[in-house]
Amino acid sequence: MKKKIIFITLFCLILFFLFQILFSSKYNYKNIYKNISYENRQIIKKYLKLSTNYIKYEVFYENYSDFPSTALIDLDFQKIKIEKFTNRINSTKAVGYLDLYNNKIILVSGNGNFLFLDKSNLSKDTKQITIKSNLKNIIKDELFFNKTSSSFNDAISVNDILIDDDTIYMSFAREIEDSCYNTSIIKAEMNTDFLEFEDFFTYPDCAILDKSKSERELKFNAQASGGRMAIYNEGDSKKMLFTTGTFLINSNAQKDESNLGKILLINLENGKGEIFAKGFRNPQGLLVKNDIILTSSHGPKGGDEINKILYGKNYGWPISSYGTEYRYKKNANLKYKKNHSSHGFEEPVFSFVPSVGLSQIVDVNNNFNNKWKNNILVTSLKGSSIFRLTMNEDYSKIISKERIIVNERIRDIVYDTKNKAFYLLLEDSKSLTIIKNK
């Protein structure tokens, strides 16, 4: 009996100690939480019931077991752990990106490991087959392959993949000169045995990474490098739209002589590009639907934007933003103008305040569910959610917004028209998730 009492007492003390660590103002509970393994997080949430307020304590929100809960339809979901990917908890590098090719899901990790799964019979036992490549012959920068640190340097990684007409394109943060980076693209003939990459698109301007400075002193962040790609039909000519970030060298977004902080239009035949639109901080999502172009972009502290992109227009960064600088104190003077149109810039379709860390945008195909007609889905990193947005006819206005909580950072999403399924890459559990109608 005494042993049982001692055991219970010790157990309660341990729980009390954990509770104090997680909720004491002296500690950053989110940082502590993010260093706990994904499996142990689920145990904490299940047995300790630490919070029911996901806005304040989003990492412990109440309805994890109900994912994905939506207002209009019931969804079925399945998770497949990607064994050969790096868990982002241990790195600032993106867990990876994905696209579809014939009957396969093609995935690449942030540090360039390719693999595929057969989408015709997806389960936890589905084989995850490695695709070899010549990346180490093309990319000589060790920071690209590094996956162990947790600094902004480690964010030098893959930014997106796009497969079109048996060609795979990969964008990434590229060192084009010593310690000077931009966002470039390489390409290869699509082959699940071996990918022989070659240069496709780059440009001379770049952002300097001063490796002698501390992370706090750096005016450089490879997390703000954009990199999304989408096919765009300009008349009878098929081209590519490509987003680039500023690497937080923000003045470049307004410079016509710089390709940073832009939407670029690239000729697929010769790899030559031109500026399509300018004034972006870090465009992380790109959707092309007929002649409609939408981007999602990271703001500063607040001010994540969804923009409808028109040729030759200026979207205001770093002059106008509905966010604030990170060290902003209430009632202080504002650094960014709180209006776009009166200063000659395009207003966003919507601005998220506070920021949710928008990632990719996809259209909801008409064959998925009639109740989600004229909808787009926008995934988020910091917000750990999918945002279902009902749009007006020309996609210039959001009619309604629903937050579908996932409680994991969502890096990428694609839609499979044939199987009527969305595939997502989740960073915390390094999982491929399949979402279908129930």
C-alpha positions as CSV (number, residue, x, y, z in Angstrom):
1,M,0.0,0.0,0.0
2,K,2.8,2.4,0.9
3,K,4.6,1.7,-2.4
4,K,1.3,2.5,-4.2
5,I,0.9,5.8,-2.4
6,I,4.6,6.7,-3.1
7,F,4.1,5.9,-6.8
8,I,1.0,8.0,-7.0
9,T,2.6,10.9,-5.2
10,L,5.7,10.8,-7.5
11,F,3.5,10.6,-10.5
12,C,1.4,13.7,-9.4
13,L,4.6,15.6,-8.7
14,I,5.9,14.8,-12.2
15,L,2.6,15.9,-13.7
16,F,2.6,19.1,-11.6
17,F,6.2,19.8,-12.7
18,L,5.3,19.3,-16.4
19,F,2.3,21.5,-16.0
20,Q,4.4,24.3,-14.5
21,I,6.9,24.1,-17.3
22,L,4.3,24.2,-20.0
23,F,2.2,27.0,-18.6
24,S,4.6,29.1,-16.5
25,S,5.3,32.5,-18.2
26,K,8.9,31.9,-17.4
27,Y,9.0,29.2,-20.2
28,N,7.9,29.3,-23.9
29,Y,5.6,26.3,-23.8
30,K,5.2,26.2,-27.6
31,N,9.0,25.8,-28.1
32,I,9.1,23.0,-25.4
33,Y,6.0,21.4,-27.0
34,K,7.6,21.4,-30.5
35,N,10.6,19.5,-29.2
36,I,8.4,16.7,-28.0
37,S,8.0,13.8,-30.5
38,Y,4.7,13.8,-32.4
39,E,3.6,10.5,-30.8
40,N,4.2,11.9,-27.2
41,R,2.3,15.1,-28.1
42,Q,-0.8,12.9,-28.7
43,I,-0.3,11.3,-25.3
44,I,-0.1,14.7,-23.6
45,K,-3.2,15.9,-25.4
46,K,-5.2,12.7,-24.7
47,Y,-4.4,12.2,-21.0
48,L,-3.6,15.7,-19.6
49,K,-6.3,17.6,-21.5
50,L,-4.1,20.7,-21.2
51,S,-6.3,23.2,-23.1
52,T,-9.6,23.6,-24.9
53,N,-8.8,27.0,-26.4
54,Y,-6.9,26.5,-29.6
55,I,-6.6,30.2,-30.3
56,K,-4.5,30.7,-27.1
57,Y,-3.0,27.3,-26.9
58,E,-3.3,26.2,-30.5
59,V,-0.9,23.2,-30.1
60,F,-3.3,21.6,-27.5
61,Y,-6.6,22.3,-29.2
62,E,-9.7,20.3,-28.2
63,N,-10.9,18.6,-31.3
64,Y,-7.8,16.8,-32.8
65,S,-9.6,13.5,-32.9
66,D,-12.4,15.1,-34.9
67,F,-10.2,16.2,-37.8
68,P,-11.2,17.1,-40.3
69,S,-14.4,18.6,-39.0
70,T,-16.2,20.9,-41.6
71,A,-19.5,22.8,-41.6
72,L,-21.0,21.3,-44.8
73,I,-19.6,17.9,-45.5
74,D,-18.0,14.9,-43.7
75,L,-14.5,14.0,-44.9
76,D,-12.5,10.8,-44.6
77,F,-8.8,11.0,-44.0
78,Q,-5.8,8.7,-43.9
79,K,-2.3,9.4,-42.8
80,I,0.8,7.7,-44.1
81,K,4.1,8.4,-42.4
82,I,6.9,9.3,-44.8
83,E,9.8,7.3,-43.3
84,K,12.6,8.8,-45.3
85,F,11.8,12.5,-44.7
86,T,13.2,14.7,-42.0
87,N,10.8,15.8,-39.2
88,R,10.6,19.6,-39.4
89,I,10.6,19.8,-35.6
90,N,14.3,19.2,-35.7
91,S,15.0,21.6,-38.6
92,T,13.7,24.9,-40.1
93,K,13.9,23.1,-43.5
94,A,10.6,22.3,-45.2
95,V,9.6,18.7,-44.7
96,G,8.9,18.5,-48.5
97,Y,6.6,19.0,-51.5
98,L,4.6,16.8,-53.8
99,D,3.0,16.5,-57.2
100,L,1.2,13.8,-59.3
101,Y,2.6,11.8,-62.2
102,N,0.5,9.2,-64.0
103,N,-0.6,6.9,-61.2
104,K,2.1,8.0,-58.7
105,I,2.5,10.6,-56.0
106,I,6.0,12.1,-56.3
107,L,7.5,13.6,-53.2
108,V,10.7,15.5,-52.4
109,S,12.1,16.3,-49.0
110,G,13.5,19.8,-48.1
111,N,17.0,18.5,-48.5
112,G,16.4,16.8,-51.9
113,N,15.4,13.2,-51.3
114,F,12.9,12.0,-53.9
115,L,10.5,9.1,-53.6
116,F,7.2,7.9,-55.0
117,L,4.1,6.0,-53.9
118,D,1.5,4.3,-56.1
119,K,-1.7,6.2,-55.5
120,S,-3.9,3.3,-56.7
121,N,-3.6,1.4,-53.4
122,L,-2.6,3.9,-50.7
123,S,-2.2,2.5,-47.2
124,K,0.3,2.5,-44.3
125,D,1.9,-0.5,-46.0
126,T,2.3,1.1,-49.4
127,K,5.9,1.0,-50.6
128,Q,7.8,4.2,-50.5
129,I,10.3,3.9,-53.3
130,T,13.4,6.1,-53.5
131,I,14.2,7.9,-56.8
132,K,17.9,8.5,-57.3
133,S,19.1,11.8,-58.7
134,N,22.2,13.8,-59.6
135,L,21.4,16.7,-57.2
136,K,24.8,16.5,-55.4
137,N,26.5,17.1,-58.8
138,I,24.3,20.1,-59.5
139,I,24.1,21.6,-56.0
140,K,27.5,22.1,-54.2
141,D,26.1,24.0,-51.2
142,E,26.3,21.9,-48.0
143,L,23.7,24.2,-46.4
144,F,21.1,22.8,-48.8
145,F,21.7,19.2,-47.7
146,N,22.2,20.1,-44.0
147,K,19.2,18.9,-41.9
148,T,20.3,19.0,-38.3
149,S,20.4,22.7,-37.2
150,S,17.5,25.0,-36.4
151,S,18.6,28.3,-37.9
152,F,17.6,30.4,-40.8
153,N,20.6,29.1,-42.7
154,D,19.1,25.7,-42.5
155,A,16.0,26.9,-44.5
156,I,18.2,26.8,-47.7
157,S,16.2,24.0,-49.3
158,V,13.8,22.9,-51.9
159,N,10.9,25.3,-52.5
160,D,8.5,23.4,-54.8
161,I,8.3,20.7,-57.5
162,L,6.1,20.9,-60.6
163,I,5.6,18.0,-63.1
164,D,4.4,18.9,-66.7
165,D,4.7,17.0,-70.0
166,D,7.1,14.3,-68.5
167,T,9.4,17.1,-67.1
168,I,9.9,17.7,-63.4
169,Y,10.9,21.2,-62.3
170,M,12.4,21.8,-58.9
171,S,12.8,25.3,-57.4
172,F,15.3,25.9,-54.5
173,A,17.3,28.5,-52.7
174,R,20.5,28.5,-54.7
175,E,24.0,29.9,-53.9
176,I,24.9,31.5,-57.2
177,E,27.9,33.3,-55.9
178,D,29.9,32.8,-52.6
179,S,27.3,33.4,-49.8
180,C,24.8,35.0,-52.2
181,Y,21.4,33.3,-52.9
182,N,18.4,33.6,-55.1
183,T,15.5,31.3,-56.0
184,S,16.3,29.2,-59.1
185,I,14.9,26.3,-61.0
186,I,16.4,23.1,-62.4
187,K,14.6,20.4,-64.5
188,A,14.8,16.8,-65.5
189,E,13.0,14.3,-67.6
190,M,10.5,12.5,-65.3
191,N,11.9,9.1,-64.5
192,T,11.2,7.1,-61.4
193,D,14.6,5.3,-61.6
194,F,16.9,8.3,-61.9
195,L,16.4,12.1,-62.3
196,E,19.1,13.8,-64.3
197,F,18.7,17.4,-63.5
198,E,20.1,20.4,-65.5
199,D,19.8,24.1,-65.1
200,F,16.6,25.7,-66.3
201,F,16.1,29.2,-64.9
202,T,18.3,31.6,-62.8
203,Y,19.3,35.2,-62.8
204,P,22.3,37.3,-61.5
205,D,20.8,39.2,-58.6
206,C,20.9,37.6,-55.2
207,A,20.7,38.2,-51.4
208,I,23.9,38.1,-49.3
209,L,24.2,35.7,-46.4
210,D,26.9,37.0,-44.1
211,K,27.9,33.8,-42.3
212,S,30.0,35.7,-39.8
213,K,26.9,37.3,-38.2
214,S,24.5,35.7,-35.7
215,E,21.0,34.8,-36.6
216,R,19.7,37.9,-34.7
217,E,22.1,40.2,-36.7
218,L,21.3,38.7,-40.1
219,K,19.3,40.7,-42.7
220,F,18.8,37.4,-44.6
221,N,16.2,34.6,-44.3
222,A,16.0,31.8,-46.8
223,Q,12.5,31.0,-45.4
224,A,11.4,34.1,-47.3
225,S,12.4,32.8,-50.8
226,G,9.1,32.0,-52.4
227,G,9.6,29.4,-55.1
228,R,6.1,28.3,-56.2
229,M,5.6,27.2,-59.8
230,A,2.5,26.9,-62.0
231,I,1.7,26.4,-65.7
232,Y,0.1,29.4,-67.4
233,N,-1.3,29.5,-70.9
234,E,-0.6,32.9,-72.6
235,G,-2.7,32.7,-75.7
236,D,-1.4,29.6,-77.6
237,S,1.9,29.6,-75.7
238,K,2.4,27.5,-72.5
239,K,4.6,29.2,-70.0
240,M,5.4,29.1,-66.3
241,L,4.6,31.5,-63.5
242,F,7.2,31.5,-60.7
243,T,7.2,33.3,-57.3
244,T,10.3,34.7,-55.7
245,G,10.7,36.0,-52.2
246,T,13.0,38.8,-50.9
247,F,15.1,36.7,-48.5
248,L,14.1,39.8,-46.3
249,I,16.2,42.1,-48.4
250,N,12.9,43.9,-48.8
251,S,13.8,46.9,-51.0
252,N,14.3,44.4,-53.9
253,A,10.6,43.9,-54.1
254,Q,10.1,47.3,-55.7
255,K,13.2,47.3,-57.9
256,D,12.5,46.6,-61.6
257,E,16.1,45.5,-62.0
258,S,15.7,42.8,-59.4
259,N,13.9,39.5,-59.8
260,L,13.5,39.1,-56.0
261,G,10.0,39.7,-54.5
262,K,8.3,39.1,-57.8
263,I,5.9,36.9,-59.9
264,L,8.0,36.0,-62.9
265,L,6.7,34.7,-66.3
266,I,9.1,32.1,-67.8
267,N,9.3,30.8,-71.4
268,L,9.4,27.0,-71.1
269,E,11.3,26.7,-74.4
270,N,14.3,28.8,-73.6
271,G,14.1,29.4,-69.8
272,K,14.0,33.2,-70.2
273,G,11.9,35.2,-67.7
274,E,10.3,38.6,-67.3
275,I,8.6,40.3,-64.4
276,F,4.8,39.7,-64.4
277,A,4.0,41.5,-61.2
278,K,6.0,43.0,-58.3
279,G,5.8,44.0,-54.6
280,F,5.8,40.7,-52.7
281,R,7.5,39.7,-49.5
282,N,7.4,35.9,-49.6
283,P,4.7,34.3,-52.0
284,Q,4.3,30.7,-50.8
285,G,1.2,29.7,-52.7
286,L,0.2,29.9,-56.4
287,L,-3.0,28.9,-58.2
288,V,-3.7,29.3,-61.9
289,K,-7.3,28.7,-63.0
290,N,-7.9,29.6,-66.6
291,D,-7.0,33.3,-66.7
292,I,-7.3,33.8,-63.0
293,I,-4.1,33.9,-60.9
294,L,-4.1,33.8,-57.1
295,T,-1.1,33.9,-54.7
296,S,-0.8,33.6,-51.0
297,S,2.1,35.5,-49.4
298,H,3.6,35.7,-45.9
299,G,3.4,39.2,-44.3
300,P,5.5,40.5,-41.4
301,K,3.8,40.3,-38.0
302,G,0.3,39.9,-39.4
303,G,-0.7,40.8,-42.9
304,D,-0.5,37.4,-44.7
305,E,-2.2,38.2,-48.1
306,I,-4.2,36.5,-50.8
307,N,-3.8,38.4,-54.0
308,K,-5.4,38.3,-57.4
309,I,-2.5,38.8,-59.8
310,L,-2.7,41.0,-62.8
311,Y,0.0,41.7,-65.3
312,G,2.2,44.7,-64.6
313,K,0.6,45.5,-61.2
314,N,2.4,46.4,-58.0
315,Y,1.3,44.8,-54.7
316,G,2.9,47.1,-52.3
317,W,5.6,45.4,-50.3
318,P,7.5,46.8,-48.3
319,I,5.6,50.1,-48.4
320,S,2.1,48.8,-47.7
321,S,1.0,45.9,-45.4
322,Y,-1.8,45.3,-43.0
323,G,0.7,43.7,-40.7
324,T,3.3,45.4,-38.5
325,E,7.0,45.0,-37.9
326,Y,7.9,42.3,-35.4
327,R,9.1,44.7,-32.6
328,Y,6.0,46.9,-33.0
329,K,4.7,48.3,-29.8
330,K,1.0,49.4,-29.5
331,N,0.4,53.1,-30.1
332,A,3.8,53.5,-31.8
333,N,4.1,55.0,-35.3
334,L,3.4,52.5,-38.0
335,K,6.1,51.5,-40.4
336,Y,3.8,50.1,-43.1
337,K,1.0,52.1,-44.7
338,K,-2.4,50.6,-43.9
339,N,-3.8,51.1,-47.4
340,H,-2.6,49.9,-50.8
341,S,-4.9,51.6,-53.4
342,S,-4.3,55.2,-52.2
343,H,-0.6,54.7,-52.7
344,G,-0.9,53.2,-56.2
345,F,-0.8,49.5,-55.2
346,E,-3.3,46.6,-55.6
347,E,-5.3,45.8,-52.5
348,P,-5.2,42.1,-51.4
349,V,-8.3,40.0,-51.8
350,F,-7.9,39.3,-48.1
351,S,-5.3,39.9,-45.4
352,F,-5.0,37.6,-42.4
353,V,-4.3,39.5,-39.1
354,P,-2.8,37.9,-37.1
355,S,-0.7,35.9,-39.6
356,V,-1.4,32.2,-40.1
357,G,1.6,31.3,-42.3
358,L,-0.1,30.7,-45.6
359,S,1.4,28.0,-47.8
360,Q,-0.2,26.5,-51.0
361,I,-3.6,27.3,-52.7
362,V,-5.6,24.8,-54.7
363,D,-8.9,25.0,-56.5
364,V,-11.7,22.7,-55.4
365,N,-12.5,20.8,-58.5
366,N,-16.2,20.6,-59.4
367,N,-16.1,16.8,-59.2
368,F,-15.1,16.8,-55.5
369,N,-18.4,18.0,-53.9
370,N,-21.1,20.4,-55.0
371,K,-21.3,21.9,-51.5
372,W,-17.8,23.2,-52.0
373,K,-18.4,24.7,-55.5
374,N,-16.5,27.9,-56.3
375,N,-14.2,27.3,-53.3
376,I,-10.5,27.3,-52.9
377,L,-8.4,25.7,-50.2
378,V,-5.5,27.6,-48.6
379,T,-3.2,25.7,-46.3
380,S,-1.2,27.2,-43.5
381,L,1.9,26.5,-41.5
382,K,1.6,28.5,-38.3
383,G,-2.2,28.4,-38.4
384,S,-2.1,24.5,-38.6
385,S,-5.3,24.6,-40.6
386,I,-7.0,24.5,-44.0
387,F,-9.0,27.6,-44.9
388,R,-11.9,26.9,-47.2
389,L,-12.7,30.2,-49.0
390,T,-15.9,30.7,-51.0
391,M,-15.1,33.1,-53.8
392,N,-17.2,35.4,-56.0
393,E,-17.4,34.9,-59.8
394,D,-14.2,36.6,-60.7
395,Y,-12.2,35.6,-57.6
396,S,-11.8,39.2,-56.5
397,K,-13.7,38.8,-53.2
398,I,-14.1,36.2,-50.4
399,I,-17.7,35.5,-49.6
400,S,-17.1,33.1,-46.7
401,K,-14.2,31.6,-44.8
402,E,-14.1,28.4,-42.8
403,R,-11.2,27.2,-40.8
404,I,-10.7,23.4,-40.8
405,I,-8.2,22.7,-38.0
406,V,-5.5,20.1,-38.6
407,N,-3.1,20.9,-35.7
408,E,-0.1,20.4,-37.9
409,R,1.9,22.6,-40.2
410,I,0.7,21.9,-43.8
411,R,3.5,22.5,-46.3
412,D,1.8,21.4,-49.6
413,I,-1.5,20.2,-51.1
414,V,-2.5,18.9,-54.5
415,Y,-5.8,17.6,-55.9
416,D,-6.2,14.3,-57.7
417,T,-9.1,14.7,-60.1
418,K,-9.3,11.0,-61.0
419,N,-9.5,9.7,-57.4
420,K,-11.4,12.8,-56.1
421,A,-8.8,13.2,-53.3
422,F,-6.6,15.9,-51.8
423,Y,-3.1,14.9,-50.8
424,L,-1.4,17.0,-48.1
425,L,2.1,17.0,-46.6
426,L,2.1,17.5,-42.9
427,E,5.3,18.7,-41.3
428,D,5.0,17.7,-37.6
429,S,4.3,14.1,-38.2
430,K,6.1,14.0,-41.6
431,S,3.0,12.5,-43.1
432,L,1.2,12.2,-46.4
433,T,-2.5,12.7,-45.7
434,I,-5.3,11.7,-48.1
435,I,-8.7,13.5,-47.8
436,K,-11.8,12.3,-49.5
437,N,-15.6,12.5,-49.2
438,K,-17.0,10.1,-46.7
